[in-house]
Amino acid sequence: MSGRSIAAIIPVRDAGATIEETLRSIYASSTPPDEVIVVDDGCSDRSMEIARRFPARILPSEPPGGVARARNTGAAAARGEILLFVDADVVLEPNAVRAAADALADPGVSVAVGLQSAVSPFPNAASVYKNYWLHYTYKKRAERLAVLYSSAVAIRREPFEQAGGFDPNYRTPNIEDSDLGKRLTDAGCRIAVVPEMEFRHIKRYDLSGMFRTDFRRTVGMTKVQIRDRFRRILKGNYSSIPTSFLVSCLAPWIAPPLLAAGEIFAALLFPPALVLLLNRDWIRSLAESQGARAGLLGAFFLHLDVVAVNLGVLWGIAEYAAGKKY
């Protein structure tokens, strides 16, 4: 393990249901961080009362301004050379902190991204689908990643500060992590997915929540691309999302010309069939890992994701044109 000191930083906004489990996992690490900083981003529940039971430093985010500002507040106060950002609904596996430090012992690595467990903490279909999607996509694109997954991510202090930290214009969790990852890789930093840096995300999804999450992330990423004038995306797919899925999001646009040509049957069947064909590896992996039922439901959820992405792109363009840049 590297001899560099590690500061764990936890932004908290009303996480009373999960913060205790998060802190217990950090202090139970095989190699605990040198310091733990909890940033109160305007909590109105028992989160801080629970946090005070642990030997962590508790700081206010003044004024409360969202997760990005809270993370920056913790980073500014930290003494560690490695900044380990952990969300307040994340449970680290015992060796996760050590794995992060070991990964950053490589001078060529600036960022170590944790890998979400393949097993969802919640058994409902939407949670199983979304949880495994995050596990699968980050693992699959581990060698070609240029974004962060800030649920559990370790960053060297120097490149973090040089990049300006998280953009405080993002007041709610959205794509503030992807935005920082893009700026870091633009500066030549290497981001590594570290499978041994495993964690569980204690987040339950339902259909509407899953749809809203993917819609909002797409709105945010669309605005990032417009602000960047599409320079990075024109060089290739640098996101955590498999290229096959991104291509499949174009499938619905095949329907209008088919309908205009009078090919109603083809318009109804060809786009969804193309989505399934392009994402067959994902569906197969989901079924093999989580069961045949999960695979079948996953095929349905996949089409909802395609709709969410397309609506998110259109909404993001409209908001940007209306002057809402974030």
N, C-alpha and C positions, 0 to 999 in steps of 0.2 A: 504493500500500500504506500502511496505517496505520503511524504512528510508534511504536505501542505495542510494548513488548518481549514476546517470546513464549518461554514455557518449555514444552518437550516433556517429558512425564512418561510413563514406560514401566514399568508394574508387571510383574514377571517371576516366574514360578514354573516352573522346569524347562522353559525354552524354548530349550534348546541347539540344536535343529534349525532354529530360525527367527530367533533374536535378531540374528544377524549381518546377515542380509538386511534386517531392520527398521532397524537402526542405519545401515547403509550408505545406505538410501533417505533417511533423515532428513538425514544429512550431505551427501548429493548433491542436496538440494533447491535449486531456483533461488534461493530465499531461505531459508537455514537458520535455525532457531530461535536465539535469543540464548543459550539454555542448554538442555542435555539432561540429564535426571535419570532414572537407572535405579534402581528400587526393588526390592531383593531381598526377595521374600516367602517366604524359607525355601527357596531353591534347593538341590538336592542333586546337580545335574548340572554341566555345564561352562558354564552360562549366564553366570556372573559372570566367569569366566576370559575368555570371549569379549568381554564388555562392557568389560573393562579395556583392550582394544586400542583403544578409542575414547576421545576426550577428554570423556567424560560424567562427571557426578557420580554416584557409586554410594552409595546409602543403604540401610541395613537397615530393614525394617519390623519394629519391635520391640514386642511379639512378633509373629511372622508371624500374620496374621489374615485373610487373604483379599484379593481384588482390590480391594474397596471401601476397606479400611483402607490398603492400599498406595498407592492413588491419592491418598488424603487426606494421607498422609505426604509424598509428592512435592509436592503442592500447598502444604503448609505450609512446605516448605523452599525453594520456588521464589521467584525474585525477579520473574518476569514478570507483566505486567498481563493477559496472555492465557494461559490454561492449556490446552495442547494435549495431550490424553490419547490415547496411541497404544498399542494392544495389542502384545505381543511376537511376534505372528504376523501382523503387518500390514506391507505394503510400500506406502509412499506414492509416488504419482506425483510427478515433479519440481516441479510447480507447486502441489501441494496446500497447503503451508504458506502460500504467498503468497495463495492463494484464501481460506483461512481468515481471514487478516488483513484482506483486502479486504472480506470479508463483514461482519466485526465493526467495520469503519470506519463502517458505518451505525449511528448511535446507537440506532436502533430494534431492533437485533438483539443479543441477548445470547448466543446459542449458534449455532455453525455446525457442522452435522452433515455428515460426509463421505459420499460415495456410493460404494458398493461397485461395482467393475468388473463389467460384464455377463458377462465371460469368466472362467470358473472356472479356477484353477490346476491343477485335477485333472479328467481327462476322464471319470471314471466317472459314471453316471447320477444317483446321489443327490447328488453334489457339484455337478453342473451344475444340477440342480433347485433345491437349497437356495441356491446362490450367486445364481442369477438371481432367485429369489423375493425375496431381500433387496434386490437392485438394483431390481427392478420395484416393490415395495411402497413403498419409501422415495421413489422418484422420483414415483410416482403420487400419494402423499399429501403431497407436499412443502409445499403451502400450508396444510395442516390438521394439522400434526404437533405433538404435545405430549409426545413421548417422545424419549429420546436413543438413539443407536446408538454405544456407547462404544468401538467398535473404532478409530475416529478421530473425535474431537469436540473442538472448541475452545470454551472458555467464558470469558467475562469473569470476572476474579477476584472482583469485588465481589458480583455475584449468586450466584456459587458459594458464597462464604463466608456470605452472608446466608441461603442455603438450608440451610446446615449440611453441605455436601459430600455425598459418597456415604454411604449408611447402612451402617456397619460391621457391622450384623447380618447382612448378606449376605456370607458367607464364601467362597462359590464363585460363579463367573460365572453369573448367572441373569437377574434383572430389576432389578439395582441401578441400571442406567442408566435404565430406564423409570421407576423410582421417583423418581429425582432429576429427570427431565424433568417429571414430574407436579408436583412441588413447585415447580419453577422457573416453570412456566406458571401455577400457582395464584397465584404472587406477581406475575403480570403480565408475565413475560419472554417474549420471542418467540424461537422456535426456527426456524432456517432450514436447509433441506437445500441444500447447495452442490454442484451437480454437478461443478464444476471441482475440488473437493476430493476427487479420486478416489483410491482405494486398492484393493489386492488383498489378500484375506484368505486366507492360506496355511493353509487348514483343509480337511481331507479328511473327507467324510461317507460313511457307509454307511447302509443302511436302518435298522439298529437305532440308530445314533448320531443320525440325523435324527429318528427317533421319540422317543428319549429327550430330545433337546434341546427339541422342541416340547412334549412332555409337561411337562417341568420348568418351562419358561417359563410355561405355562398355570397350573400349580400356584402359581407365584409371583405372577402377575398376579391370580389369583383371591383370594389373600390380601390383596393391595393393595386390591382393590375392597371386600372385607369390612371391612378396617380403615378405609376411607374411607366406609363405609356406602353405597356405590354412588352417591355424590353426583355425581362427574364423569361416570361412564358414562351416567347418566340424562340428562345434558345433550347426549349425542351421542358418536359414536365419535372418540376423541382418540388412538387408537393408530396404529401404522404399518400395521396390517392393513386391507385393503379391507373396507368394510362388506358387500360381496357375499359374501366368505368367511365373515365372522362369522355372517351370516344362514344360510349353507349348513350351518353346524355344527349347526343345529337339525333338519336333515333326518332324521338317524337316529331322532329321537323321533316321527316320523310312523309308523314301522313298527309299534310295539306296538298302537295302536288299529286299524290295518288288519288285523293278525293276529287281534286279538280279534273283528273283524267277519268273519273267515274269508277275507279277501282276501289270500291268501298270495302270489299272483303280483304284485299291486300292491305288497305290502310289500317284496318283494325288488327290484323294479325302480324304483319311484318315488323313494325316497330317493337312490340314486346318480345317477339321471337329473337330479334337482333340483340336486345338487352340481355336476354338469357344466354345467348350464344357467346357474346363478348365477355360475360362474367361467369362462365361455367366453372372456371377454376375456383373462384370464390365460393360459389354455391356448393361445389363438391367438398371443399375444405370445411365449410360450415357444417355440412351434413355428417362428415366423417368425425369431426371433433365434438359436435353438440347433439347429434342424432338426426335421423331422417326427417322427423317432424320439424325440427329447427331449419333444416335445409329447404323444405317446402315453404314454410312461412317466410324464410329469408328471400326466396325468389319473389314473393309478393312484396315484401318490404323494399326490395331493390327497386321496384318500379316506383314506389312512393318517393324514394330517394332521388330518382331521376327527375320526377316532377318537381321536388323541392329545389333541386339544383337549377333547373330551367327557370322556375319562378324567381329564385334568388338572383340569378344573373340579370333578368329583366328589371327586377325591383332595384337592384344595386345601381344599374345604369340610370334608371329614372331618378333615384335619390341624388346621385352624383350630379346629374344635369340640373337638379333643382337646388344645388348648392350645399347639400349635406355630404361632406367629404368623408365622414367617419360613420 
